[in-house]
């Protein structure tokens, strides 16, 4: 689920099917989320959506090639 802000309590922007490729614009921190693998993380990623929209998804729900905090800048 893609959220308006980096928290599970914020409004829902979009729901993406499993294995959807997304572009991560930057990362930030927010409330901890436990992923389906049992990994806990406070990292949230701001992603680009179709139509120029953006939203946030917990890093626990994305598969990346390396630690996302080393791949993209911190959100300002």
C-alpha positions, -999 to 999 in steps of 0.1 A, spaced: 0 0 0 13 34 -10 6 61 16 4 100 16 30 102 44 56 78 59 32 62 83 6 34 82 -20 59 96 -18 83 66 -42 82 37 -40 55 10 -27 68 -23 -25 35 -43 -23 -2 -40 2 -19 -62 3 -56 -72 31 -78 -59 63 -75 -80 55 -41 -94 87 -22 -103 88 13 -88 112 42 -89 124 52 -54 130 90 -53 144 92 -17 141 77 18 131 89 52 122 75 86 88 68 102 71 43 124 85 8 124 69 -18 101 74 -55 102 76 -70 67 62 -104 55 97 -118 62 97 -106 98 122 -78 92 115 -47 112 124 -13 96 118 24 102 129 33 67 102 46 43 107 52 6 91 79 -14 82 65 -48 70 78 -81 36 68 -93 19 71 -128 6 105 -136 33 123 -117 19 114 -82 42 103 -54 37 83 -22 54 64 6 59 27 11 78 10 39 112 -4 29 101 -37 44 78 -42 15 104 -35 -13 131 -57 -27 161 -37 -36 196 -46 -48 213 -31 -17 206 -10 14 182 17 0 198 43 23 230 40 2 212 41 -32 190 72 -29 192 104 -9 174 113 23 141 131 15 143 168 22 
